[in-house]
Every structure is written in C-alpha cells, then in structure tokens.
Amino acid sequence: MVLASDLKDVASSQKKELEGFDYGIPRNQLEELDSSPPRFARILVGVRRCGKSTLMQQIRRKNGGGKYFNFEDPRISGFQAEDFQKLLGALQDAYGESNSYYFDEIQVVDRWEWFVRQLLDSKKQVTVTGSNASLFGQKTGTKLTGRHLDTEVFPFSYKEMLGFYKEPAGGKSFGKYLENGGFPEYLRTGRPEVLQRLFNDILARDIIARRNIRNSAQLKELAIALVSNIGKEFSYHSLKKTLEIPAVQTVIDYASFLQDSFLLFAIQKFDYSYKKRLIGPKKIYAVDTGLAKNLSAAFSEDRGKLLENAAYLELRKRHGQDSVFFYKGVKECDFVVREKNALTQAIQVAYSLDSDNMKRELDGLLEALDKLKLNNGLIITHDQEDELNVNGKKILVKPAWKWMLE
C-alpha cells in the first residue's frame, strides 16, 4: 500500500523529470503508433532499454501530452491494486484534465489489467509498456481479451542507427551496425559494461525475481550457451547434458523465460503440419547483435552469424514472430516467410559469396524454392550485389544494408 500523499508527490516529481526528457531520434514505428484506436489499449513490449519508454513519450508528445506514470519508481515499491484509485487522483492533481494515460512497466502490479479495462470502459486512451511477454499474455488474455493491440519494440534498426550517428548508408556503416547492435545507451557510450549490466538486469529483474529462481548461475550459463549457438539447431536434452542440469524440464522452462524477456527468440523448422513444427527442431537468435557479440567469445568473431541474426531480426520486425521459419530437407535454407497462410519468400544469408560456398548456398536455397513452389529467391550478403538465374529460378543477391532500407 502507498499513501495518497506519497503518490501525489511521486506523480508530480515524475512530471517534472519529463521536462528535460531526451526524445532522441523518431522511431520507425512512430507514425503507425501515434495513437491507439478508441477502446483499445496500446501495449508496447520488448527487451529492457530498447527504447519503449522513449517511443511512448514520442507518441505522447505527438498527441499533445497526457497523464504519465512509471511503476518501476522505487518510491512506490509497496504499490498494490487498491492503490490504483488513489493514483487517478494523484495524476489528476499533477496533470489536470486529460483522456490519455501512459504507463511504464505497469505489469509489475497485480491486477493491472482490471485498472486498464476500467479506463478503457470510461473511454480513455491507454498506452503501456512492459518487458515480459508471459506476464502480458496471461493478463491480456483474460480481462483485456479483444481490447488490446500489441507491438514489439526492438533496439534501433539499421535505418535508425544511421539517423542516430548521422552516417550515410553503405557497407562501412552496416559493418558498424553488426558490431554494435542497436541499444541506444551502448551506441551513446560505446562501453561494453553497459551491455553486461543490461544482460544481468534482464536476468535478475525479468526472470529470477519474478520466477523465484534459486540457481541464477545455471540460468546465466544457459543463456550464454544459447547465445553461443546462434543460427544452429539446439536440443534441450543436449543442453541439459552439457550444462549438467538435473531435469530437461528445467532447461525448457529457462529457455521459455529467456524468450519471455525478449532476450532470445526461437524459430521453428517449417512444416505444413502445425504439430510437427511445434515438436520439431528449433534455432535460436538474440535480440541484438551487439549484445550477443559481447556475451559470447564463440559468437563475437563470426560475422556470418552476426549477419544471419540481423537478418532474422529484420524479418521478425516486418512479418511478426509467427511468420519466420527455417527450412531443412536434404539441404538447408536459413529463412522462409509465410504471409497470410501463403509462403512468399525463401532467403539465404551469406556474409560473402565465393567459389568455396556458392554451391552450398545455392543448393539449400534452390531446394527450398522447389519444395515450397516459389520462383524467386534472395541471398543476403554484407556488400555484394548480383542477379542469378539457376534452374529456372531468379536469385537476387543483395547487400544487407540495401535490403534493410527497402
């Protein structure tokens, strides 16, 4: 429980802190997210420190302001569901009349979804941020069913990084993007400890504390092991054996928690059967190439895997989490994309094409095109461009930096 007077003080203090807020560069998603439709809550979800709060403030500014509150403020550590009504009074005192509400990390409070539903029923506009997918999924799947629009927010894209550094597009700046990733604070400072601290915060605040995990060292080992195997098929049983974790269910649970925190993403092997996709092999990717590079010595020098990871992130942003798969038959193809229940793209990623790897890359892509009945394929490279016609299939070779700006 928090006293009404304390809530008024915190709301007023947070409002004052916004006077010097750094809005940064406009995020790519700003135009489409400038306001939420009536009676729908806009939920911005994503990994910590990726820019969710900044995007929300950009939306708030564009809409002429609104009432704001950050639920991770340590001064309200005892906040409970019954304090929401007192909060409304505190926000009224701080901001006056407004039909728009903006809440940071509201999911830390139990029964938050009832409060948001109350606001929506009162014809208020509500935008919230959060950094744990499962907590939002559990809540929005009940009281807010059909009343929310979810948007994943990521660290800076390549285009956003260009705006941040004010650099021209090209192979040189894209190489910088692969190395550094897109976390704004790291791009500002260039200090590796920023990413190390972020990694530890994600584990501690979004997983260990919320899931009451006792063996935090084991969780950290698993996270680093997965990051070290970006783009490779992984097995829960092999991870159990390698890390000497007693139960495979523990490995499954930990991997799920890491995905809920948006630190890692697993993709399925494509199959027309939903059941086979569900139980089949999976590959793992990290939320950011700079973070992954700083966590794993095995990953840090593999520029091909950095490029593959960056390509996956771009595909996920464009098509969503349930539309990107990998293909594996006799050969392998890095990604296939499904749009509106139709397969539309097959994509291979190779840092560079040469006489040593050309056949391998083409064979995997051509097999995917044949099996999936597609006529056109794409090979994403660091800085090569070409057009190939092989076995009646048109293969475009594109530099990643050009592809990401399309």
N, C-alpha and C positions, 0 to 999 in steps of 0.2 A: 504494500500500500504506500502511496505517495500523497503527502498533504497537498491540498488545493493551492496553498500559497507557494509551495515549492514548485509546483507545475507552472504557475504563472511566472515565477522567476526564471525558470529554465526556458519556457517558450519565448519570453522577452529577450533573454540572453541569446538564444539561437537566432532570433530575428536580427539582432544587432550584428551577430557574426556574419550574416549573409550580406551585410553592406559592403564588405570587402571581398566578396566571393569572386574567385577566378573562374570565369565561364569557359576559358580555353577556346579551342577551335570548335566550330559547329560540327557535331557528329553527323555521319551519313544518314542516320535514321531520323533526324530531327524533323524533316518535312512531313514524313508519314505519321509521326507520333506527336504532332503538335498539340493534339487534344484527344481525349477519349470520347467515343460516342455516348450520348445520354444513357444513363442507367447501366453502363458498363465500367468496371474498374480496369484501369490500365496497370498491368503488372510488369515491371522491368526486372528480369532475373539475369544473373550472371555471376562470374567469379568476383571475389573481392578485388577492389582497387582497379577495376577495368574501366570505370567511368560512368557507372549507373547514376550516381548522385549528381554528377555534372550534367549528364543528359537530362535528368529530371529537372534540374534548375534551368537548363536551357529551354525546356518545354514551358516551365513556369513563367520565365521571363517573357517568352513569346506570347503567352496567353494573358499577360498583364498582371501577373502576380497570383497570390493565393496563400492559404494558410499552410505552413510547413512545420514538420516536427521530425526529429531524429531520435528513434527509440534506442539507439546504442549509446546515448549520452550517459556516462557513468553516474550522473547526478540523479537519475531516475531508476537506479538499479532495482528498487523494490516495486516497480510498476506492475499492476495486476489488472485483470479485465474490468473490475469495478471502478478503476480509475479513468476509464475512457470518458465517462460523462464529465468528470472534473476537467479533463483535458480539453473538451469542447469549450468550456468556459474560459480556460486559460488562453486558448487560441483566439477566442472572440476578443478578449481584452488586448491581446498583442496585435492582432491584425484588423479588427473591425469586421465589417460585413464582407463576406466572400462565399461563393458557392463552390470554390475549388480547394481541394485538400491534397497535400503532397507529403507522403510519409516514407522515411528511410528506415529499412530493416524492421518493418512492423511485425514480421513473423516471429520475433523473439518473445512476443507477448501472447500468452494463451488466449484463445477465443477472439483473436483479432478479426477473423472473418465475419463474426457477428456484427462487430462495430462497423466494418466497411459496408456490409449489407444494409445496416441502418442508414448510413449516409446515402447510399445509392437509392434506397426507398424514399429518402427525403429530397431526391432529385439533385444531389450534389455530384460534382465531378471528383473522382478519386484516382490518384496515381501513386503507386507504391513501388519500392524497390526491395529486393531480397537476394540473398546469396546461398540459398539452399533449396534445390529443386523439390526434394521429397516433402519438406515441410509445407511448401506452397501447394504441392499436388494433393496432399492429404486434406488441406483445408479448403482449397478452391474446388475440390471435388465434392464438397458437401454443401455448405451454406451458400457458396457463390456459384454453384453449377449454372452454367449458361450466362453468367453475369460478369465474366472477366475476359480480357484479351491479353495474352501473354506474349512478351517479346524478349528474346535472348539478346543480351548486350555483351559484346566481346571487347578485349583490348583493341587498340587502334588497328584499323585495316591499313594496307599499304597506302591507299589514297589519303587516309587521314594522317599517316606518318609524314607524307610529303607536305601536307599543309602545316604540320607541327614544326618540321625543320625548314620549311620553305625551300625545298630542293626540287630539281627537275626529275621527271620520271626517266628511268633507264636502268641498265644493268648494275651500275655502281650503287645507286640509291636502293635498289631492290636487295642487293647483297647486304647492305646495312640493315635493311628490314629483317632479313632472315636471321642475322646475327643477334639483333637487339630485341626483336619482337615488338609488341605494341603497348606494354603497360606504361601509362603516361609518366608516373613518378620515376621509373627507371630511365625513360628517354630524357627526362629533365636532368637527372643526376649522373647517369652512367655508372652508378655504384652497384656492384653485384650483391652487396649485402641487402639492398632494397628487395631484390627478388628472393633471397634466402629468408628474410624476415616475413615476406608475404607468404611464402610456402609454409612456414611454421605457423603463421596466424591462421591460414586456412585449415590446417590440421587441428590446431588447438581449439579454435572458436567455432568452426563449422562442423567438425566431426567429433573430436574427442569429448568436448564439453557436452554437446547435445546428445551424443550416443552413449555417454558414460563408459568410454573405452578405457580399459585398465592398462593394456600393453601398448602404449603410444609408440614405443620404439619399433614394434612389429608393424604397425600401420605405416610408419615412415619408411621402413625398409621396403614394404610392398609398393608404396607409391614410387619410390626411386627405381625399383625393379621394373615396373611397368613403363615408366618414362624411358628407361634404358632400352626398351624393346619397341619403340615407336615404329608403326608400319609392319610389325611382324605378328603372325598369329600367336595367340597366347592360350595357355591351358591353366585352369585353376588348380588342377592336380599337380602339374609341374611346378607351379609357383609354391604350392604347399610343401612339396618335397625340397625345393631349392632353399626356401626360407625357413624350413623346419617348423612350420605352423601346424599345430596338432590336428586341426579339423579343416577339411576343404570348405565347409560352410562358412568358416571364419574368413577365408580368402574371398569367397563370393560376396559376403556381407561388406568387407572392407572395400572391395573394388566398387561395389554399388555406392558406398558412402563417398568415395573419391569422385565418382561421376555426379552424384547429387550436389557436390560442392562446386561443380563445373571445372574442376582441376583437370580431369581426364574425360575423354569420350571414347566409347567402344562402338565399332560399327560391325554389322553382320555380313557374313558371306551371302551373296544374292542367291535366292532360290524362289521359284514361284510359289512354293509351299511356305506359308507363314510358320508352321510348326518346325520345319527344317531350318528356317532362318533363326528361329528362337534358340534351338538346341545346338546349332552348328557352330563352327569356329568363329572367332571374332578377332579384330585388330584394334589396337589402342592408339589414340592420338592425344597430344597435350593441348591445353587451351592457348598456349603461346610458345613460339619457338625460342624466344629469349629466355623464358623461364626454364624450358626443358634443357636448353644448352647449359644453363648454369647449375642444373641439378645432376646431370649425368655426364661423366667423363666419356662414356662409351658413345653418347649421342653428340657431344659437342663438336667433333670434327667431321661428322658425316653430313656433308652439305646436301647430299641427295635425300636423306631422310628429313632434314630441315625443310627442304622444298616440298616434299610429299606432305609433311604436316601442314605447311602453309596452304597448300592446295586444298587439303581436306577442310580446313577452317573456312576458306573462301566458299567452297561448295556448301558447307553447312549454313553459312550466312544467307546464301542465295536460295537454297532449296529446303532448309529445315532438317531437323535431326532424324526424321524417319524416311528420308528420300535418298540417302547416300549409302552405297554398299561397296564391297569389293567383289571381284569375280575370280573364281578359281575353278578351272576344269583340268585339262591336261596342262595348260599354261595358266598364267595369272595376269590379271589386269587390275590396276590399282583402284579404280573407281568406276562404278556405273551409277547413273542417276535416274530416278523414277519421278515423273511428274504426272499428277492426276491419273495414277494407276497405269501409266504407259512409260516404258523405258525409252529415254530420249538421248542419253549420252554414254559413251564409253571413253574413259580418259586414262592415259598412261602418264606417269611422271618420271622424267629422267633429267638429272642435272645437266648432262650434256649427251649428245648422240655421237657415236664414233663407230668405227668398224668392229670394235670389240663387243658392243652392246646393241647395235642396231637390230640384228636379227631377233634377239631375245625380246626386246621391247615391242617390236612389230608383231611377233608371233602371239604374244599374250593379248595385245590389242585386237588383232585380226580374229583370233578365236572368239573373243567376247562379242565382236561385231557380228560374226557369223551366227553364234548361238542365240544372240538377242535380236537378230534380224534388223540390224542397223547398217546404214550405208556410209556414214561419216564418223570418223574418229578424231581424237585430239591427243597430241603429245605435248605436255607442258615441260619446257626446259628453262634453264636460267636465262639464256640470252641468245638462243638460236631460233631461226625462223625459216620455214620451208613449206612446200606443199608436195605430198607424195600421192601417187596413185598405184595401189598394190592390190592385185586380185579383184579388181573392180571396185575397190573401196577408196574413198578420198580421205587422206590423212593429213590434217593440218598440224604443223609443228609451230608452236607459239612460245615466245618468251613469257614467263610468268608475269612480269611487270606489265606487259601489254594486256594479257588476259584479265588480270585483276582490275584493270581500269575500264574494262568494257561495260 
